[in-house]
Amino acid sequence: MKSVIVVGAGIWGSSLALRLAETGWRVTLVEQHTPGHVRQASAGETRLLRCSHGEDDWYASMAFNARDAWRELGERAGEELYHEAGMMWFAVRPDGWEQASARTLATLGIPHQVLDPADGGRYFPDFRGDDLSFLLWEPQAGVLRARRATQVTAGLAVAAGVSLVRGRAVPVGGGAEPYERAVEVDGEVLRADRVVWACGAWLPQLFDVPVSVTKQDTLHFAVPPAWTTPGTPAWVDYAASAYGHGDVDGVGMKATSDAEGEPYEPENGVRQVDPGSVERARAYLGRRFPSLAGAPVLFSQVCQYALTPDAEWIIDEVSPGVWLMGGDSGHGFKHAPVLAGYMAGIVSGEQEPEARFWLAERSPSRGLRTSGESW
């Protein structure tokens, strides 16, 4: 039986471990804490699932396929992991990123509508769109219960035969020599036919990769009952790097920034949101949803992004049989069940990763996420 060690039980590592176990591999999943621990970016309360990626059809197709994969995973687990509330994009420019997204969705046959800003009042209890050119509606987009989905996926992996090992992992070899197909976990060396490092914000601490780690404050606001209905959609303001969704599971309406925060150390960094983040989020709510200008913070959380300069992921073989996966923050979570199948084919030697994912020089770009501008 072929063997593999997957380091990191975030959503990418857990999904890959599950997929490989179900296709005949002997899998060891190494995690220094527990799956879904709050230091993981995967352990944010929610993440969005959307197909719009500007002109990029590769990610759009994968996200659309991931929708069904998430629903199937929820059925296996006996709980709803994906809340299909729909998503509204607020387009400031008539010919910008949202228009490119609409063209791509149309080419791929992914459901969507281009709406007048005046239509926003049909979707939100209180909405101001006089600064917008149009709205882009994705009816089959929505909200993933991220932390719970990570825990469920890891649990299904263990049930499928994956051996979950607790401990801090470091690579064996390196420097002038190639990395070995081995992992040292708290002094013990584990070996396998393949090793996949999918350790998120800890990846640049272990390997020379073009990944920066930033502090991201997420905020949920207490809102009136009209905003807590299951039909309140998710929303993204691309130009302002702002996004959110209605109240899901009683933790309040999410309204937060997708712009990169300050450099951050994920293991010991302070897990308190900055007062400025609250002020900026509330100011945005006041502009877009005026009745929520004074909404109090109900729930807050600090996570982190692990970003490459161009927001493309890293999937590359750094030594024979040793693979890195990372740089996924901001748009990676939603793809996980389908990406696991893609990566399983790579690990098995059945296919090569797209060149866009190789460890190579990259030019700064944020078109796959949001503009990266401030509020």
C-alpha positions as CSV (number, residue, x, y, z in Angstrom):
1,M,0.0,0.0,0.0
2,K,1.3,3.5,-0.9
3,S,1.9,5.7,2.0
4,V,1.8,9.5,2.5
5,I,2.3,12.0,5.3
6,V,0.2,15.1,5.2
7,V,1.3,17.9,7.5
8,G,-1.4,20.3,8.6
9,A,-5.0,19.4,9.5
10,G,-6.5,22.6,8.1
11,I,-9.2,22.3,5.4
12,W,-6.6,21.6,2.6
13,G,-4.7,19.0,4.6
14,S,-7.7,17.3,6.0
15,S,-9.5,17.2,2.6
16,L,-6.4,15.7,0.9
17,A,-6.0,13.1,3.7
18,L,-9.6,12.0,3.4
19,R,-9.4,11.8,-0.4
20,L,-6.1,9.8,-0.4
21,A,-7.4,7.4,2.3
22,E,-10.5,6.7,0.3
23,T,-8.4,5.9,-2.8
24,G,-6.2,3.3,-1.2
25,W,-3.3,5.2,0.5
26,R,-2.1,4.7,4.0
27,V,-2.2,8.2,5.4
28,T,-0.7,9.9,8.4
29,L,-2.1,13.4,9.1
30,V,0.2,15.5,11.4
31,E,-1.2,18.4,13.3
32,Q,0.5,20.3,16.1
33,H,-2.8,21.3,17.8
34,T,-6.2,19.9,16.8
35,P,-8.2,20.1,13.6
36,G,-10.1,23.3,13.6
37,H,-8.0,25.0,16.3
38,V,-8.5,28.7,16.4
39,R,-5.0,29.5,15.2
40,Q,-5.8,28.1,11.8
41,A,-7.1,30.3,9.0
42,S,-9.4,27.4,8.3
43,A,-11.0,27.9,11.8
44,G,-12.7,31.2,11.0
45,E,-16.4,30.9,11.8
46,T,-17.4,31.3,8.2
47,R,-15.9,31.5,4.7
48,L,-17.6,32.4,1.4
49,L,-18.2,30.2,-1.5
50,R,-18.4,32.2,-4.8
51,C,-17.6,31.4,-8.4
52,S,-16.7,34.9,-9.6
53,H,-12.9,35.2,-10.1
54,G,-12.7,37.9,-12.8
55,E,-11.5,36.5,-16.1
56,D,-10.2,33.3,-14.5
57,D,-12.3,30.3,-15.6
58,W,-10.1,27.7,-13.8
59,Y,-11.0,28.8,-10.3
60,A,-14.6,29.6,-11.3
61,S,-15.1,26.1,-12.5
62,M,-13.5,24.5,-9.5
63,A,-15.6,26.6,-7.1
64,F,-18.8,25.7,-8.9
65,N,-17.9,22.0,-8.6
66,A,-17.0,22.5,-5.0
67,R,-20.6,23.6,-4.3
68,D,-21.9,20.1,-4.9
69,A,-18.9,18.5,-3.1
70,W,-19.7,20.5,0.0
71,R,-23.3,19.6,-0.1
72,E,-22.4,15.9,-0.4
73,L,-19.9,16.2,2.5
74,G,-22.6,17.7,4.6
75,E,-25.0,14.9,3.8
76,R,-22.3,12.4,4.8
77,A,-21.8,14.2,8.1
78,G,-25.6,14.7,8.7
79,E,-25.3,18.4,9.1
80,E,-25.4,21.5,6.9
81,L,-21.9,22.7,6.2
82,Y,-22.8,25.0,3.3
83,H,-25.5,27.6,3.7
84,E,-26.6,28.6,0.2
85,A,-27.8,32.1,0.8
86,G,-26.6,33.6,-2.5
87,M,-24.1,36.4,-3.0
88,M,-24.3,39.9,-4.2
89,W,-21.3,41.8,-5.7
90,F,-21.4,45.6,-5.5
91,A,-19.8,46.9,-8.7
92,V,-18.6,50.4,-8.7
93,R,-17.2,50.4,-12.2
94,P,-19.3,49.5,-15.2
95,D,-16.4,47.7,-16.9
96,G,-14.4,46.4,-14.0
97,W,-13.7,43.1,-12.3
98,E,-17.4,42.2,-11.8
99,Q,-18.2,42.7,-15.4
100,A,-15.3,40.3,-16.3
101,S,-16.7,37.9,-13.8
102,A,-20.1,38.0,-15.4
103,R,-18.7,37.2,-18.8
104,T,-16.8,34.3,-17.4
105,L,-19.8,32.9,-15.5
106,A,-21.9,33.2,-18.7
107,T,-19.3,31.3,-20.7
108,L,-19.2,28.5,-18.1
109,G,-23.0,28.4,-17.8
110,I,-22.8,29.3,-14.0
111,P,-26.1,30.9,-12.8
112,H,-25.9,34.6,-12.3
113,Q,-27.8,37.9,-12.9
114,V,-26.7,41.4,-13.6
115,L,-29.0,43.7,-11.7
116,D,-29.7,47.4,-11.3
117,P,-28.5,48.9,-8.0
118,A,-32.1,49.7,-7.2
119,D,-32.8,46.0,-6.9
120,G,-30.6,45.7,-3.8
121,G,-33.5,46.7,-1.7
122,R,-35.2,43.3,-2.6
123,Y,-32.3,41.4,-1.0
124,F,-31.3,43.6,1.9
125,P,-33.6,45.1,4.5
126,D,-31.7,48.4,4.2
127,F,-29.4,49.2,1.2
128,R,-27.7,52.2,-0.3
129,G,-26.4,51.6,-3.8
130,D,-26.3,55.1,-5.4
131,D,-22.5,54.9,-5.9
132,L,-22.8,51.6,-7.8
133,S,-22.9,50.8,-11.5
134,F,-24.6,47.5,-11.1
135,L,-25.0,44.4,-8.9
136,L,-23.8,40.9,-9.8
137,W,-26.0,38.2,-8.2
138,E,-24.8,34.6,-7.7
139,P,-27.8,32.7,-6.5
140,Q,-25.9,29.4,-5.8
141,A,-23.1,31.1,-3.8
142,G,-23.2,31.3,-0.1
143,V,-21.5,30.7,3.3
144,L,-19.4,27.8,4.6
145,R,-19.3,27.0,8.3
146,A,-15.6,26.9,8.1
147,R,-14.4,25.7,11.5
148,R,-17.1,23.1,11.7
149,A,-16.3,22.0,8.1
150,T,-12.7,21.5,9.0
151,Q,-13.5,19.5,12.1
152,V,-16.0,17.3,10.2
153,T,-13.5,16.7,7.3
154,A,-10.8,15.7,9.7
155,G,-13.2,13.4,11.5
156,L,-14.3,11.7,8.3
157,A,-10.6,11.2,7.4
158,V,-9.9,9.5,10.7
159,A,-13.0,7.3,10.2
160,A,-11.6,6.4,6.7
161,G,-8.4,5.1,8.3
162,V,-6.2,8.1,8.5
163,S,-3.8,8.1,11.5
164,L,-3.9,11.5,13.2
165,V,-0.6,12.3,14.9
166,R,-0.3,15.3,17.3
167,G,3.0,17.1,17.3
168,R,5.0,19.9,15.7
169,A,6.5,18.7,12.4
170,V,9.7,19.9,10.7
171,P,11.3,18.7,7.4
172,V,14.1,16.2,7.4
173,G,17.1,17.2,5.2
174,G,17.2,20.4,3.2
175,G,19.9,23.0,2.8
176,A,22.4,21.7,0.3
177,E,20.8,18.3,0.3
178,P,17.2,17.5,-1.0
179,Y,14.4,17.1,1.5
180,E,13.8,13.6,2.5
181,R,10.4,11.9,2.2
182,A,10.2,12.1,6.0
183,V,8.9,14.3,8.7
184,E,10.3,14.8,12.2
185,V,7.6,15.1,14.8
186,D,8.8,16.0,18.3
187,G,12.0,14.1,17.8
188,E,10.5,11.1,16.0
189,V,11.1,10.6,12.3
190,L,8.2,9.4,10.2
191,R,8.8,8.2,6.7
192,A,6.4,7.6,3.7
193,D,6.4,7.3,-0.1
194,R,5.1,10.9,-0.3
195,V,5.1,13.9,2.0
196,V,2.7,16.9,1.5
197,W,3.3,20.0,3.6
198,A,-0.1,21.8,3.8
199,C,0.6,23.8,7.0
200,G,-0.8,27.2,6.0
201,A,0.7,30.2,7.8
202,W,3.5,28.0,9.2
203,L,4.7,27.1,5.7
204,P,7.1,30.1,5.3
205,Q,8.7,29.2,8.7
206,L,9.8,25.9,7.3
207,F,10.5,26.5,3.6
208,D,11.7,29.3,1.4
209,V,8.4,30.2,-0.2
210,P,7.0,33.6,-1.5
211,V,4.3,33.7,1.2
212,S,3.5,36.6,3.6
213,V,1.4,36.2,6.7
214,T,-0.9,39.0,7.8
215,K,-3.3,39.6,10.7
216,Q,-6.9,39.6,9.7
217,D,-9.6,40.9,12.0
218,T,-13.1,39.4,11.5
219,L,-16.1,41.1,12.9
220,H,-19.7,40.1,13.4
221,F,-22.3,42.7,14.4
222,A,-25.6,42.4,16.4
223,V,-28.4,43.3,14.0
224,P,-32.2,43.6,14.0
225,P,-34.3,40.4,13.3
226,A,-34.8,41.4,9.7
227,W,-31.1,40.8,9.0
228,T,-31.1,37.3,10.7
229,T,-33.4,35.5,8.2
230,P,-31.9,32.6,6.2
231,G,-32.5,34.5,3.0
232,T,-30.1,37.4,3.7
233,P,-27.3,36.9,1.2
234,A,-23.6,37.2,1.4
235,W,-22.1,40.3,-0.2
236,V,-18.7,41.5,-1.5
237,D,-17.6,45.1,-2.3
238,Y,-14.6,44.3,-4.5
239,A,-13.3,47.9,-4.9
240,A,-13.4,48.4,-1.1
241,S,-12.1,45.0,-0.1
242,A,-15.2,44.6,2.1
243,Y,-17.3,41.5,2.5
244,G,-19.8,39.9,4.8
245,H,-23.1,38.0,5.2
246,G,-26.3,37.9,7.2
247,D,-26.5,36.3,10.6
248,V,-25.6,32.6,10.4
249,D,-26.1,30.5,13.6
250,G,-26.6,33.5,15.8
251,V,-23.1,35.0,15.7
252,G,-24.2,38.2,14.1
253,M,-23.9,39.8,10.6
254,K,-20.3,39.5,9.3
255,A,-18.8,42.7,8.0
256,T,-15.1,42.8,7.6
257,S,-12.1,43.7,5.4
258,D,-10.3,41.6,2.9
259,A,-7.4,44.0,2.6
260,E,-4.1,42.6,4.0
261,G,-3.4,43.5,7.6
262,E,0.0,43.9,9.3
263,P,2.6,41.1,9.4
264,Y,1.7,38.4,11.8
265,E,3.1,35.4,13.7
266,P,0.4,32.7,13.7
267,E,1.5,30.7,16.7
268,N,1.9,33.4,19.4
269,G,0.4,36.5,17.8
270,V,-2.1,38.6,19.8
271,R,-5.6,37.4,19.1
272,Q,-7.4,40.6,19.8
273,V,-9.0,42.7,17.1
274,D,-7.7,46.3,16.6
275,P,-10.1,49.2,17.5
276,G,-9.5,50.7,14.1
277,S,-10.9,47.5,12.4
278,V,-14.1,48.0,14.3
279,E,-14.3,51.7,13.4
280,R,-13.7,51.0,9.7
281,A,-16.2,48.2,9.5
282,R,-18.9,50.2,11.3
283,A,-18.2,53.2,8.9
284,Y,-18.7,50.9,5.9
285,L,-21.9,49.5,7.3
286,G,-23.1,53.1,7.8
287,R,-22.5,53.9,4.1
288,R,-23.9,50.7,2.6
289,F,-26.5,49.7,5.1
290,P,-27.3,52.9,6.9
291,S,-29.5,51.5,9.7
292,L,-26.6,49.4,10.9
293,A,-24.2,52.3,11.5
294,G,-24.4,51.9,15.2
295,A,-24.6,48.1,15.4
296,P,-22.5,46.7,18.3
297,V,-19.9,44.0,17.8
298,L,-21.3,40.7,18.9
299,F,-18.4,38.4,18.0
300,S,-14.9,38.9,16.8
301,Q,-12.0,36.7,15.8
302,V,-8.4,37.1,14.6
303,C,-7.1,34.8,12.0
304,Q,-4.4,35.2,9.3
305,Y,-3.9,35.2,5.6
306,A,-0.9,33.3,4.1
307,L,-0.6,35.0,0.7
308,T,1.6,34.8,-2.4
309,P,2.3,38.1,-4.2
310,D,-0.1,37.2,-7.1
311,A,-2.7,35.3,-4.9
312,E,-2.0,32.1,-6.9
313,W,-1.6,29.0,-4.8
314,I,1.7,27.1,-4.3
315,I,1.6,23.4,-5.4
316,D,5.1,22.3,-6.2
317,E,7.5,19.4,-5.7
318,V,10.6,20.7,-3.8
319,S,12.3,17.3,-3.7
320,P,11.3,13.9,-5.2
321,G,8.1,12.9,-3.5
322,V,8.0,16.1,-1.3
323,W,5.2,18.5,-2.1
324,L,4.2,21.9,-0.8
325,M,0.6,23.3,-0.8
326,G,0.0,26.8,0.4
327,G,-0.6,30.5,-0.3
328,D,-4.3,29.9,-0.3
329,S,-5.8,32.5,2.0
330,G,-8.6,34.7,0.9
331,H,-9.9,32.3,-1.8
332,G,-8.7,28.8,-1.0
333,F,-11.1,27.3,1.6
334,K,-14.1,27.0,-0.7
335,H,-12.2,24.8,-3.2
336,A,-11.0,22.2,-0.8
337,P,-13.0,19.1,-1.6
338,V,-12.4,19.4,-5.3
339,L,-8.8,20.6,-4.9
340,A,-8.2,17.4,-2.9
341,G,-9.0,15.3,-5.9
342,Y,-6.8,17.5,-8.1
343,M,-3.9,17.2,-5.6
344,A,-4.4,13.4,-5.2
345,G,-3.8,13.0,-8.9
346,I,-0.6,15.0,-8.6
347,V,0.6,13.0,-5.6
348,S,-0.2,9.8,-7.4
349,G,1.8,10.9,-10.5
350,E,-1.2,10.9,-12.7
351,Q,-0.9,14.6,-13.6
352,E,1.3,17.7,-13.2
353,P,0.2,20.8,-11.4
354,E,-0.6,23.9,-13.5
355,A,2.4,26.0,-14.1
356,R,0.7,28.9,-12.3
357,F,1.3,27.1,-9.0
358,W,5.0,26.4,-9.3
359,L,7.6,28.0,-7.1
360,A,8.7,30.8,-9.4
361,E,9.0,34.6,-9.5
362,R,5.6,36.2,-9.2
363,S,4.3,39.7,-9.9
364,P,2.1,41.3,-7.4
365,S,-1.6,41.0,-8.2
366,R,-4.9,40.6,-6.3
367,G,-7.4,39.9,-9.1
368,L,-8.3,36.5,-7.7
369,R,-9.4,37.9,-4.4
370,T,-10.4,41.5,-4.1
371,S,-8.6,44.7,-5.0
372,G,-6.5,44.8,-1.9
373,E,-7.4,48.4,-1.4
374,S,-8.5,49.8,2.0
375,W,-12.0,50.6,3.1
